[in-house]
Amino acid sequence: MTYEKYFLTTDEIIALSAACSKLPFSRQLTVPWGQLKRHRVVSFSARPSARASYVGPHFTLAEAPQEVQQLAAKLSAHTGKDINYLSVVLYENGNDYMTHHQHREDTGYDAAVYIVSTGAIRPFELRDVATGYTRRFLAEPGSLITMSSAENDTHTH
């Protein structure tokens, strides 16, 4: 895992946050418990996605606000890969969170996980599934957290 503190500039953070504040976020039910999740999500992709059915409102990347499209382009240029799926997650307050998880739908694919933080400073954890070893740090606004595809297969975050 890598952590880059200044991936986005202050102006990029402000513009992206303003654009995302207008998105139609939805708080979905957990599976299988049927309780409301502690976060809200809107997603965008270049092509239809199986994830779209359970993460919240889903749109094509072409329908995304310009600032979200610019983030996809910046990530693509930075990684040398075509970034064609983005989930925008809203945590309304300090009580909102997402439980540890893996992106199991990406197992077997070369699918790194890129997390760009734009809001308040929040705790982040990367846990090795086999050993339980947990790396903890604070993700700052504008930072980029990159988990390799292999780490997504062996760790939760």
N, C-alpha and C positions, 0 to 999 in steps of 0.2 A: 504494500500500500504506500502511496505517496501523498503528501499534503503540500499544496502550494498556496501560501497565504494570500498572495496578491494576484490571483488569476483575473478577476474583474476589477476595473477601476471604480472609484466612487461614483462617477457619472453613470457607468454601466449598471451598477447596483441600483441606483435611484431610478433609472429609466426602466429596468427590468421589473423592479418592485412595483412601480406605478402601473405598468402594463398588466402584470399578474394580479393586481388588486381588482381588476375589472373582469377576471375570468369567472365562469359559472361553477365554482367549486361545489363538490358534493361530498357529504359524509356518508360512506357506504357502511353496510352491515358486515360484521366479521363472519367468517365461515369457520366452523359450523355453528358457532354460538349465537349468532343473530343479534349481537350487541353492536351499537354504533362504534365505529373506529374512532381513535383519538387524534385523527388527522383528516384533512380533506385533500382531494386530488383532482386534477384535470390533466389529461394526457394528449399528446400529439404524436403522430407517426406519418412516415412517408408512404406506408402501405398498411393494409388491414392487420390488426394484431389480436391475438388470442387474449392478451392482457386487457384489452379495451372493455371486455364484458364485465370485469369485476373491479376495476380501479376507480371508476367514476366517469364523468363525461369525457368523451374521446372525440378528437377532431383530426383532420389531416394536418400535416405540417404546413401545407400551403394556407390553411385557415388560421394558423397561429399568428398572434401579434408580431409585428416586425421585430420587436426586441427578443422574442423567443426564437424566431428564425435566425437572428444575428448571433444568439448564444449557440445554436446548433452549428452555425458556420464557424464560429470561433473555436468550439470544441473540435470540430472536424479538422480544422487547420492545425490545431495544437496536437492532436493525436495521430493525424495522418490516416484516419478512418472516417468513413461516412457515418456521421451521427444522425440517425433517422428516426429515433424514438426518444421522446422526453416526457417525463412525468413532472408536473409542477405540484409540489406538496405544500400545503398551508398548515402551519401550526398556529392556532389562534392565540395561545398564551403558554405560559410555562408548564401548564398541566397537560398539554397535548404532546403526544409522542407517537412513535412507531416502534412496535416491538422488534426484537432481533429477528432477522429473516435472511433468507438467501433468495436469489432470483433463479429458482429451479427451472423455470421455462427456458433459461439460457444454458442449462447444463449440456455439454457436448458441443457448444458453439464457441467461437472466439468472441466472447461478448464481455468486455470489461464493463465495470460500473463506474460512472462518473457522477459525482455529487457536487453541485455548486451551491454554496450557502449564500443567501442574500439577506437574511433577517437578523435577528438577535444572535449573539454568541450562544451556541448550544453545545451540550456534551455529545460526543460521538464515541462509539465503541466498535471495535473490530475483535470478534471472538473466534478463536480456533475451535472448531467443532470437536476435533479429536482430543485436544489437551485441555480445553477450557481456558487457556491463556487469553487474557483480554487486554488489549491496548486501548487506553482511554486518553482523550484529549479534547480540547475545546475547538470547535469549528467556528472561525470568524467570518463575518460578512465578506464576500468576494473571494473566498477560498475555494479551491478545487481539491476534492478527495478522489483519488483514483484507486480502484481495486481491480487487479488483473482478473482475467477470466478464471484462472486457476484459483485465486483467492476467493472468488465468488462460489466456487465449488467446494471449498474447504473451510470457509469462515462464514459467520453471520455478522450482520452490522445493524 
